[in-house]
Amino acid sequence: MRARTSHGLAAAILVAAVVVLATPTPAPAQSARPPNGAEAGVLGLGARGPVVRSLQRELRRRGLRVSVDGRYGPGTRRAVARLQRRLGLRINGIVDRPFLWSMGLSVCGLPGPTTARGGPRSELRLGAYGPRVCALQRALLRAGDDDVEVDGGYGPLTRAAVRRAQARVGLRPSGVADDRLLARLRTGRPGPTRAVPPGTLLSVGSQGEAVRRLQAELRRRGYPISADGTFGPQTRRAVARVQRTLGVSADGRVTAALLRRLGTFRARHLRAFPVRAPHSFSDDWRAPRHQGPHEGNDIIAPRGATVVAVAPGVIDRMTRVERGLGGIYLWLRDDAGTRYYYAHLSSIAPGLAVGSRVAVGQRIGAVGRTGDARGGVFHLHFELHPGGGAAVNPFAELRAVDTVTVSV
């Protein structure tokens, strides 16, 4: 009896095993992790999708032969390796977030967690890439900061936008986005405010062109502050110091009387600096170039940095498609007939056309490296043509309206 039971149990187990083996196994859910064991946030052989297609388009724009099919195959890998060799990078045919971002492409479509450098895991700072950076940039845009791009890379432009937001909501403008800033951006709460005494024109929390001009004057007087248009603690301390030198109450607030005593530092033609971002430039007028002596100044700035009108006027000429040495460029003519040439742009602001009227400081484009600057550093080539005539050295004018010159 016991032997029969054992045989029956064995038969039952055998039948169950056959049933399990015969039952089709459900296909596993598709993973966002790239193929071939590559880490998240990296494009390699087998990857596919819109990010790969954008990469292929950029490779073609750089003169590399590759099919734009959205599939990362051997041809795309060879093209990437050739570009890496051209740029002096490690040649491995693999595209990670920093490499993709440096090409001017968004990394928001790449899978995987956010990568950050230094500090607590909840903080975002320069050098971070990934979904949380994309979310931060979207929050900054919703808060009204038009100078930030949603590209997933925490670069100088995002850091500057974070500093402006922190000063606006009453936080120390460190340039590092933490949970407090993100919470206030989500809720829209401005943070604690201070009572402003009567007669005050500018104080902590003020923003705009008036603040930027004040900061530019303070910089001219030797105070090492950034003229970013946001009146933060650093600006308040500089104002208090200059008030002491003038023998007035050092309360750090700006009145009309103080502005009259400070005066202004104006250029003859330019009323604003052409780039609204951290930048650097030098007097490279008439410097040798392959096409002849340089007829302007190159302003080095992050890719996509906001380019603005230096004077009120109309768009005289422009092209949104790369043409000639200047690539994507435009000419601005002011009311006195002086013309300003902006070259190597990555784009021109939507809605602008030949004949469009623009105001001082209005966004007209973005820094790039189109035309004969392709493959080099991101910069704006800027020329000044007084009265519409021959180009003159714009360096003195640029220095007169410069607000924040920082090596980038």
Secondary structure, 3 states (H helix, E strand, C coil): CHHHHHHHHHHHHHHHHHHHHHCCCCCCCCCCCCCCCCCCCEECCCCECHHHHHHHHHHHHCCCCCCCCCECCHHHHHHHHHHHHHHCCCCCCCEEHHHHHHCCCCCCCCCCCCECCCCCCCCECCCCECHHHHHHHHHHHHCCCCCCCCCCECCHHHHHHHHHHHHHCCCCCCCCECHHHHHHHHHCCCCCCCCCCCCEEECCCCECHHHHHHHHHHHHCCCCCCCCCECCHHHHHHHHHHHHHHCCCCCCCEEHHHHHHHCCCCCCCCCCCCEECCEEECCCCCCEECCEECCCEEEECCCCCEEECCCCEEEEEEEEEEECCCEEEEEEEECCCCEEEEEEEEEECCCCCCCCEECCCCEEEEEECCHHHCCCCCEEEEEEEHHHCCCECCHHHHHHHCCCECCC
